[in-house]
Amino acid sequence: MDTSALSSASLTVSTEGSVTVVRMHHGEDSRFHPLLLDALDGVLTSIEDGDEAGALVLTGTGKFFSNGLDLEYLGSHPDDAEATLARVHGLFARVLALPVPTVAAVNGHAFAAGAMLMLACDVAIMRADRGYVCLPESDLGLPFTPGMNALLTARLSPPVAHEAMVTGRRYPAAEAKAAGIVSEVAAEADVLGDAVARAASLAGKPRHALGQIKRDLYRSALDVLTGSTVGS
């Protein structure tokens, strides 16, 4: 796998054939700090503006895929909170409508907005033996924003959305697959390789058609995600 020129303290980008692989490693748990958002925006812009990438794989590092919003940063920068939330919504929208196939290689915990980023991908392959998918907002006292609600209800069946959002249930890989939250499970050593192989199998679809299909399929969610309102 050849490392591309685009790497930073927050993520590393590599390529395998036509698949762009993005490994998030901002801090221990890849929370959505503005520096990570900057780096992810750069990757997505490169994919949207170029024609080399045929598919995208997103993964994390260690025991975390992503732990979601950087609440410490938001708490210490209250004047920047609304703009940062809008950027997170924009990230979800860009991944959801990206005109190439997207696969999440869920190497560990995917919590809150980290789980939402996973759900914005077309396919999710989760490590079988460790990690949970969880939407803990009801336990944290943090209502979902309209954009988050729109994404979750677009990507999850109504009973699963209710259970995940209202109860904050932690789903291990097998239960997440049974609920349709992730597509496949794999052994720790195989998660990334399986995700790259799955992405490669989907690569090569005409971008103009795939992008339009995604935009039409998720038009309602995209309209809310790209709107300016982040609260109720």
Residue frames as qw, qx, qy, qz and C-alpha x, y, z in Angstrom:
[[0.000, 0.890, 0.457, 0.000, 0.00, 0.00, 0.00],
 [0.457, 0.295, 0.004, 0.839, 1.57, 3.30, -1.10],
 [0.201, -0.669, -0.429, 0.573, 1.29, 6.27, 1.20],
 [0.312, 0.781, 0.327, 0.430, 0.00, 9.39, -0.51],
 [0.317, 0.334, -0.196, 0.866, 1.25, 12.92, 0.07],
 [0.406, -0.562, -0.065, -0.718, -1.81, 13.87, 2.08],
 [0.677, -0.337, -0.608, 0.241, -1.20, 13.00, 5.71],
 [0.137, -0.707, 0.176, -0.671, -1.27, 14.94, 8.94],
 [0.041, -0.237, 0.783, -0.574, -1.22, 14.60, 12.69],
 [0.610, 0.057, 0.360, -0.704, -4.94, 13.76, 12.48],
 [0.895, 0.263, 0.299, -0.202, -5.05, 11.16, 9.72],
 [0.263, -0.412, 0.729, 0.480, -3.04, 9.21, 7.17],
 [0.745, 0.504, 0.048, -0.435, -4.08, 8.61, 3.59],
 [0.308, -0.327, 0.824, 0.346, -2.87, 5.65, 1.56],
 [0.685, 0.372, -0.208, -0.590, -3.96, 3.97, -1.64],
 [0.467, -0.117, 0.870, 0.104, -4.45, 0.39, -2.73],
 [0.291, 0.388, 0.752, 0.446, -5.27, 0.22, -6.40],
 [0.058, -0.526, -0.349, -0.773, -8.22, 2.53, -6.95],
 [0.543, -0.696, -0.469, -0.027, -9.18, 2.58, -3.26],
 [0.090, 0.616, -0.337, 0.707, -8.29, 5.54, -1.05],
 [0.672, -0.414, -0.581, 0.199, -7.80, 4.45, 2.57],
 [0.077, -0.694, 0.198, -0.688, -8.13, 7.07, 5.31],
 [0.647, -0.300, -0.620, 0.327, -6.98, 6.15, 8.81],
 [0.244, -0.839, 0.001, -0.487, -8.06, 8.60, 11.50],
 [0.729, -0.185, -0.467, 0.465, -5.68, 8.91, 14.45],
 [0.032, -0.649, 0.124, -0.750, -6.46, 12.24, 16.08],
 [0.442, -0.477, 0.503, -0.569, -5.76, 11.66, 19.75],
 [0.277, -0.140, 0.936, -0.165, -6.65, 8.34, 21.33],
 [0.387, 0.395, 0.811, -0.193, -10.18, 8.15, 19.98],
 [0.175, 0.187, 0.576, 0.776, -10.39, 10.33, 16.83],
 [0.086, 0.722, 0.551, -0.410, -12.98, 12.78, 18.13],
 [0.418, 0.686, 0.393, 0.448, -14.11, 15.44, 15.67],
 [0.339, -0.650, -0.014, 0.680, -11.74, 18.26, 16.55],
 [0.406, 0.853, -0.015, -0.327, -11.46, 21.04, 13.93],
 [0.068, -0.623, 0.707, 0.328, -8.03, 19.73, 12.95],
 [0.402, 0.076, 0.906, 0.108, -9.49, 16.31, 12.09],
 [0.468, 0.715, 0.457, -0.248, -12.39, 17.98, 10.29],
 [0.172, 0.818, -0.344, -0.428, -9.89, 20.05, 8.26],
 [0.183, -0.377, 0.863, 0.282, -8.00, 16.92, 7.27],
 [0.441, 0.336, 0.832, -0.036, -11.14, 14.97, 6.34],
 [0.391, 0.816, 0.180, -0.385, -12.43, 17.92, 4.32],
 [0.051, 0.696, -0.573, -0.430, -9.16, 17.94, 2.39],
 [0.300, -0.072, 0.933, 0.182, -9.45, 14.25, 1.53],
 [0.434, 0.572, 0.673, -0.176, -13.06, 14.57, 0.41],
 [0.280, 0.843, -0.085, -0.451, -12.26, 17.60, -1.72],
 [0.086, -0.502, 0.770, 0.386, -9.41, 15.70, -3.36],
 [0.353, 0.192, 0.913, 0.072, -11.75, 12.80, -4.17],
 [0.379, 0.738, 0.468, -0.305, -14.53, 15.05, -5.44],
 [0.207, 0.855, -0.218, -0.423, -12.21, 17.16, -7.59],
 [0.062, -0.489, 0.808, 0.322, -10.09, 14.32, -8.97],
 [0.848, 0.191, -0.200, -0.451, -10.80, 11.16, -10.90],
 [0.302, 0.422, -0.846, 0.118, -8.22, 8.77, -9.47],
 [0.272, -0.097, 0.816, -0.500, -10.14, 7.43, -6.47],
 [0.433, -0.141, -0.728, -0.513, -12.64, 4.73, -7.30],
 [0.666, -0.556, -0.479, -0.133, -13.74, 4.12, -3.70],
 [0.062, -0.646, 0.437, -0.623, -13.07, 5.32, -0.15],
 [0.722, -0.326, -0.591, 0.153, -12.38, 3.35, 3.03],
 [0.201, -0.728, 0.273, -0.595, -12.55, 5.10, 6.41],
 [0.801, -0.259, -0.507, 0.186, -11.04, 3.52, 9.51],
 [0.367, -0.890, 0.162, -0.216, -9.68, 4.48, 12.92],
 [0.420, 0.505, -0.672, 0.341, -6.76, 3.43, 15.09],
 [0.024, -0.203, 0.808, -0.552, -6.38, 1.12, 18.06],
 [0.042, 0.342, 0.911, -0.226, -9.62, 0.37, 19.88],
 [0.245, 0.646, 0.350, -0.632, -11.57, 3.32, 18.44],
 [0.413, 0.541, 0.535, 0.501, -13.13, 4.01, 15.07],
 [0.059, 0.421, -0.048, 0.904, -14.27, 7.39, 16.41],
 [0.199, -0.406, -0.734, 0.507, -15.77, 8.60, 19.66],
 [0.077, 0.808, 0.560, 0.167, -17.69, 11.40, 17.96],
 [0.043, 0.923, 0.037, 0.381, -17.80, 15.07, 18.88],
 [0.520, 0.134, -0.455, 0.711, -14.85, 16.55, 20.76],
 [0.377, -0.809, -0.429, -0.137, -16.92, 17.69, 23.75],
 [0.577, -0.514, -0.107, 0.625, -13.84, 19.03, 25.56],
 [0.297, 0.085, 0.305, 0.901, -13.05, 21.31, 22.61],
 [0.152, -0.622, -0.529, -0.557, -16.68, 22.41, 22.27],
 [0.511, -0.741, -0.405, 0.162, -16.90, 23.14, 26.00],
 [0.505, -0.490, 0.017, 0.710, -13.76, 25.25, 25.97],
 [0.099, -0.071, 0.400, 0.908, -14.68, 27.07, 22.73],
 [0.286, 0.542, 0.710, -0.348, -18.39, 27.87, 23.15],
 [0.281, 0.686, -0.072, -0.667, -18.26, 30.59, 20.51],
 [0.210, 0.410, -0.754, -0.469, -17.13, 27.99, 17.98],
 [0.424, 0.054, 0.874, -0.230, -19.58, 25.26, 18.96],
 [0.636, 0.561, 0.338, -0.408, -22.32, 26.02, 16.43],
 [0.434, 0.716, -0.443, -0.320, -19.87, 26.36, 13.54],
 [0.079, -0.378, 0.922, 0.015, -18.14, 23.11, 14.50],
 [0.542, 0.241, 0.747, -0.301, -21.46, 21.25, 14.67],
 [0.606, 0.684, 0.022, -0.406, -22.34, 22.63, 11.24],
 [0.233, 0.628, -0.711, -0.213, -19.01, 21.31, 9.94],
 [0.316, -0.107, 0.933, -0.134, -19.77, 17.85, 11.37],
 [0.629, 0.500, 0.459, -0.379, -23.15, 17.91, 9.65],
 [0.469, 0.746, -0.315, -0.353, -21.38, 18.90, 6.45],
 [0.060, -0.440, 0.892, 0.083, -18.98, 15.97, 6.84],
 [0.512, 0.188, 0.805, -0.233, -21.89, 13.54, 7.16],
 [0.594, 0.676, 0.183, -0.396, -23.55, 15.05, 4.09],
 [0.287, 0.710, -0.567, -0.305, -20.40, 14.88, 1.97],
 [0.176, -0.243, 0.954, 0.012, -19.76, 11.23, 2.84],
 [0.550, 0.351, 0.666, -0.361, -23.43, 10.31, 2.39],
 [0.609, 0.736, 0.153, -0.254, -23.49, 11.78, -1.13],
 [0.228, -0.616, 0.613, 0.438, -19.89, 11.08, -2.18],
 [0.751, 0.482, -0.159, -0.423, -19.90, 9.97, -5.85],
 [0.453, 0.366, -0.812, 0.021, -17.71, 6.94, -5.12],
 [0.800, -0.366, -0.463, -0.105, -18.50, 3.87, -2.99],
 [0.105, -0.649, 0.506, -0.558, -17.63, 4.30, 0.69],
 [0.818, -0.214, -0.534, 0.028, -16.82, 1.60, 3.24],
 [0.362, -0.753, 0.377, -0.400, -16.27, 2.02, 6.98],
 [0.702, 0.107, -0.663, 0.237, -13.71, -0.39, 8.44],
 [0.519, -0.725, 0.066, -0.448, -14.91, -0.29, 12.05],
 [0.556, 0.335, -0.672, 0.357, -11.81, -1.34, 13.96],
 [0.252, -0.144, -0.721, 0.629, -13.26, -0.60, 17.41],
 [0.037, 0.609, 0.615, -0.499, -15.74, 1.59, 19.23],
 [0.057, 0.344, 0.412, 0.842, -18.00, 3.82, 17.10],
 [0.144, -0.558, -0.655, 0.488, -19.86, 6.10, 19.48],
 [0.092, 0.760, 0.258, -0.589, -22.24, 9.02, 18.95],
 [0.426, 0.800, -0.155, -0.393, -21.16, 11.11, 15.95],
 [0.106, -0.465, 0.840, 0.261, -18.50, 8.48, 15.22],
 [0.432, 0.255, 0.864, -0.050, -21.30, 5.96, 14.70],
 [0.449, 0.766, 0.263, -0.378, -23.07, 8.51, 12.50],
 [0.152, 0.698, -0.558, -0.421, -19.99, 8.87, 10.30],
 [0.267, -0.111, 0.949, 0.123, -19.96, 5.09, 9.96],
 [0.437, 0.518, 0.705, -0.208, -23.65, 5.15, 8.98],
 [0.324, 0.788, -0.100, -0.514, -22.98, 7.83, 6.37],
 [0.038, -0.419, 0.820, 0.387, -20.85, 5.25, 4.53],
 [0.692, 0.146, -0.433, -0.558, -22.43, 2.84, 2.05],
 [0.876, -0.075, -0.476, 0.019, -21.08, -0.27, 3.78],
 [0.306, -0.730, 0.496, -0.359, -19.72, -0.92, 7.28],
 [0.840, 0.062, -0.529, 0.106, -17.52, -3.88, 8.23],
 [0.432, -0.759, 0.276, -0.401, -16.98, -4.22, 11.99],
 [0.209, 0.404, -0.846, 0.279, -14.41, -6.02, 14.08],
 [0.694, -0.288, -0.592, -0.292, -16.05, -9.10, 15.53],
 [0.689, -0.240, -0.591, 0.345, -14.34, -9.46, 18.89],
 [0.358, -0.413, -0.343, 0.764, -14.11, -5.95, 20.31],
 [0.004, 0.008, -0.158, -0.987, -15.93, -2.66, 20.15],
 [0.189, 0.584, 0.732, -0.295, -19.46, -1.31, 20.30],
 [0.021, 0.402, 0.378, 0.834, -21.68, 0.85, 18.16],
 [0.232, -0.579, -0.657, 0.423, -23.57, 3.18, 20.45],
 [0.005, -0.609, -0.204, -0.766, -25.63, 6.37, 20.36],
 [0.432, -0.327, -0.667, 0.512, -25.34, 7.46, 24.02],
 [0.003, -0.383, -0.060, -0.922, -26.96, 10.88, 23.67],
 [0.587, -0.587, -0.361, -0.425, -29.99, 9.98, 25.82],
 [0.772, -0.415, -0.329, 0.351, -27.63, 9.06, 28.68],
 [0.481, 0.011, -0.071, 0.874, -25.48, 12.16, 28.19],
 [0.032, 0.754, 0.427, -0.498, -28.43, 14.54, 28.13],
 [0.050, -0.420, 0.411, 0.808, -27.64, 15.66, 24.59],
 [0.677, 0.521, 0.412, -0.316, -30.63, 15.65, 22.21],
 [0.590, 0.163, 0.557, 0.562, -29.84, 14.79, 18.62],
 [0.099, 0.432, -0.154, -0.883, -29.64, 17.75, 16.28],
 [0.721, 0.490, 0.186, -0.454, -32.15, 17.78, 13.39],
 [0.475, 0.628, -0.572, -0.231, -29.32, 16.85, 11.02],
 [0.072, -0.303, 0.936, -0.165, -28.24, 13.89, 13.13],
 [0.582, 0.222, 0.626, -0.469, -31.85, 12.75, 13.50],
 [0.674, 0.583, -0.110, -0.440, -32.33, 12.98, 9.72],
 [0.312, 0.532, -0.781, -0.097, -29.21, 10.91, 9.04],
 [0.221, -0.159, 0.915, -0.299, -30.03, 8.23, 11.60],
 [0.622, 0.334, 0.530, -0.471, -33.64, 7.80, 10.56],
 [0.610, 0.615, -0.309, -0.392, -32.58, 7.64, 6.90],
 [0.367, 0.499, -0.785, -0.009, -30.02, 4.89, 7.51],
 [0.077, -0.063, 0.929, -0.356, -31.66, 2.78, 10.23],
 [0.313, -0.437, -0.766, -0.353, -34.98, 0.96, 10.25],
 [0.368, -0.646, -0.026, -0.668, -37.57, 2.64, 12.52],
 [0.847, -0.502, -0.166, -0.058, -37.42, -0.02, 15.30],
 [0.785, -0.020, -0.165, 0.597, -33.61, 0.02, 15.35],
 [0.161, 0.534, -0.051, 0.829, -33.47, 3.83, 15.24],
 [0.569, -0.674, -0.101, -0.461, -35.87, 3.95, 18.19],
 [0.895, -0.378, -0.149, 0.183, -33.92, 1.44, 20.25],
 [0.687, 0.155, -0.103, 0.703, -30.49, 2.88, 19.46],
 [0.093, 0.532, -0.002, 0.842, -31.48, 6.53, 19.92],
 [0.560, -0.636, -0.097, -0.522, -33.87, 6.23, 22.87],
 [0.895, -0.440, -0.061, 0.022, -32.16, 3.53, 24.96],
 [0.007, -0.848, 0.529, -0.021, -28.51, 4.18, 24.10],
 [0.971, -0.097, 0.219, 0.000, -27.96, 0.43, 23.65],
 [0.097, -0.681, 0.670, 0.281, -24.40, -0.69, 23.02],
 [0.927, 0.312, 0.031, -0.207, -24.29, -3.08, 20.09],
 [0.486, -0.436, 0.676, 0.342, -21.37, -5.51, 19.76],
 [0.117, 0.344, -0.650, -0.667, -20.57, -6.53, 16.21],
 [0.003, -0.201, -0.961, -0.192, -22.86, -9.57, 15.91],
 [0.091, 0.651, 0.647, -0.386, -25.83, -7.66, 17.31],
 [0.110, 0.618, -0.141, -0.765, -25.07, -4.65, 15.14],
 [0.086, 0.144, -0.805, -0.569, -25.11, -6.89, 12.07],
 [0.021, 0.407, 0.912, -0.040, -28.35, -8.56, 13.13],
 [0.084, 0.727, 0.417, -0.539, -29.93, -5.11, 13.51],
 [0.544, 0.680, 0.345, 0.350, -28.69, -3.99, 10.10],
 [0.205, -0.943, 0.086, 0.246, -26.44, -1.31, 11.60],
 [0.125, -0.613, 0.674, 0.393, -23.32, -2.82, 10.01],
 [0.744, 0.396, -0.328, -0.425, -23.12, -4.92, 6.87],
 [0.861, 0.172, -0.462, 0.127, -20.48, -7.47, 7.80],
 [0.576, -0.753, 0.315, -0.037, -18.26, -8.58, 10.67],
 [0.764, 0.474, -0.384, 0.208, -14.67, -9.75, 10.44],
 [0.803, -0.367, -0.191, 0.429, -11.76, -10.83, 12.61],
 [0.258, -0.872, 0.065, 0.410, -9.51, -8.04, 13.86],
 [0.435, -0.358, 0.558, 0.609, -6.77, -8.91, 11.36],
 [0.328, 0.324, 0.751, 0.472, -9.22, -8.92, 8.46],
 [0.128, 0.787, 0.456, -0.396, -11.36, -5.81, 9.02],
 [0.064, 0.736, -0.239, -0.630, -9.32, -3.39, 6.94],
 [0.131, -0.210, 0.831, 0.498, -8.42, -5.90, 4.25],
 [0.214, 0.483, 0.848, 0.038, -12.03, -6.98, 3.88],
 [0.145, 0.821, 0.276, -0.479, -13.12, -3.34, 3.69],
 [0.005, -0.584, 0.497, 0.641, -10.57, -2.58, 0.97],
 [0.158, 0.052, 0.921, 0.353, -11.63, -5.66, -0.97],
 [0.203, 0.661, 0.701, -0.175, -15.30, -4.71, -0.66],
 [0.098, 0.803, -0.009, -0.588, -14.54, -1.16, -1.76],
 [0.085, -0.388, 0.704, 0.589, -12.52, -2.41, -4.73],
 [0.222, 0.299, 0.912, 0.170, -15.40, -4.66, -5.77],
 [0.166, 0.805, 0.519, -0.235, -17.69, -1.60, -5.88],
 [0.163, -0.615, 0.228, 0.737, -15.22, 0.79, -7.52],
 [0.206, -0.025, 0.702, 0.682, -15.56, 1.96, -11.09],
 [0.189, 0.697, 0.690, -0.050, -19.21, 2.97, -11.09],
 [0.255, 0.560, 0.240, 0.751, -19.85, 6.14, -13.15],
 [0.225, -0.174, -0.468, 0.837, -19.54, 9.02, -10.73],
 [0.264, -0.095, -0.128, -0.951, -22.25, 11.20, -12.19],
 [0.636, -0.277, -0.583, -0.423, -24.81, 8.40, -11.85],
 [0.581, -0.261, -0.676, 0.372, -23.74, 7.22, -8.40],
 [0.130, -0.059, -0.314, 0.939, -23.65, 10.74, -7.01],
 [0.417, -0.162, -0.239, -0.862, -27.12, 11.51, -8.36],
 [0.657, -0.280, -0.682, -0.159, -28.54, 8.24, -7.02],
 [0.453, -0.243, -0.604, 0.609, -27.22, 9.02, -3.54],
 [0.052, 0.001, 0.120, -0.991, -28.44, 12.61, -3.63],
 [0.543, -0.212, -0.414, -0.699, -31.91, 11.49, -4.71],
 [0.645, -0.247, -0.720, 0.065, -32.03, 8.62, -2.21],
 [0.480, -0.424, -0.492, 0.590, -31.06, 10.81, 0.74],
 [0.128, 0.564, 0.212, 0.788, -32.40, 14.18, -0.42],
 [0.479, -0.786, -0.251, -0.299, -34.42, 14.85, 2.73],
 [0.769, -0.507, -0.083, 0.380, -31.51, 14.05, 5.06],
 [0.567, 0.144, 0.126, 0.801, -29.06, 16.02, 2.94],
 [0.040, -0.734, -0.253, -0.629, -31.36, 19.06, 2.95],
 [0.595, -0.791, -0.116, -0.085, -31.40, 19.06, 6.75],
 [0.810, -0.280, 0.035, 0.514, -27.69, 18.29, 7.14],
 [0.473, 0.230, 0.188, 0.830, -26.65, 21.11, 4.83],
 [0.160, -0.861, -0.321, -0.360, -29.08, 23.64, 6.34],
 [0.180, 0.582, -0.377, 0.698, -27.85, 26.26, 8.74],
 [0.630, -0.547, 0.157, -0.528, -29.88, 25.16, 11.78],
 [0.416, 0.269, -0.841, 0.219, -28.07, 22.81, 14.17],
 [0.094, 0.054, 0.786, -0.609, -30.54, 22.83, 17.05],
 [0.066, 0.544, 0.836, 0.031, -34.25, 22.36, 17.50]]
